[in-house]
Amino acid sequence: MKNGKKLTKKQKIYLKAKGLNSDNWLICKDTSQEMVLQNKISGNIRQIRKVMSENA
């Protein structure tokens, strides 16, 4: 797996809305359909599916 990168402000806001602490996560992959995160401390990987609204 790739090394994680620091989150952008937009990504931090999205994680907060999902109930995660953005200080604990690094971004590995961010597409329009999913976000792959790596925990800074444990190294665990988490995938978050992004919900696509039909009106957008």
Phi and psi in degrees as a GROMACS rama.xvg file:
@    title "Ramachandran Plot"
@    xaxis  label "Phi"
@    yaxis  label "Psi"
@TYPE xy
-66.0805  160.205  LYS-2
-73.6617  142.507  ASN-3
-74.795  153.681  GLY-4
-116.775  161.914  LYS-5
-65.217  148.802  LYS-6
-79.498  148.536  LEU-7
-83.2057  169.294  THR-8
-61.4042  -40.112  LYS-9
-63.0349  -41.0734  LYS-10
-67.7142  -38.2537  GLN-11
-61.8499  -41.3531  LYS-12
-64.6554  -41.3248  ILE-13
-62.9693  -43.6914  TYR-14
-64.6179  -39.0201  LEU-15
-62.7077  -38.863  LYS-16
-65.745  -28.5253  ALA-17
-85.3964  -2.57362  LYS-18
87.9934  19.9004  GLY-19
-109.796  149.522  LEU-20
-85.3434  113.042  ASN-21
-65.2847  -18.7287  SER-22
-69.0824  -19.2754  ASP-23
-98.1875  1.2486  ASN-24
-126.972  148.59  TRP-25
-119.107  148.566  LEU-26
-92.0708  129.815  ILE-27
-103.271  -37.9497  CYS-28
-152.123  134.984  LYS-29
-137.919  106.257  ASP-30
-116.166  179.895  THR-31
-72.3034  -14.899  SER-32
-106.371  -28.4901  GLN-33
-150.449  162.303  GLU-34
-130.17  128.522  MET-35
-109.753  123.109  VAL-36
-118.68  152.521  LEU-37
-124.647  130.1  GLN-38
-70.8005  133.721  ASN-39
-64.6645  -35.5676  LYS-40
-88.5433  -55.1375  ILE-41
-88.7541  -22.5201  SER-42
83.7811  3.44168  GLY-43
-64.0459  147.241  ASN-44
-103.182  137.096  ILE-45
-132.564  131.967  ARG-46
-106.046  131.856  GLN-47
-118.681  121.97  ILE-48
-81.9565  132.591  ARG-49
-89.3082  132.885  LYS-50
-82.6549  124.963  VAL-51
-94.2973  121.219  MET-52
-82.3602  145.553  SER-53
-73.9803  -21.7731  GLU-54
-83.3334  -13.897  ASN-55
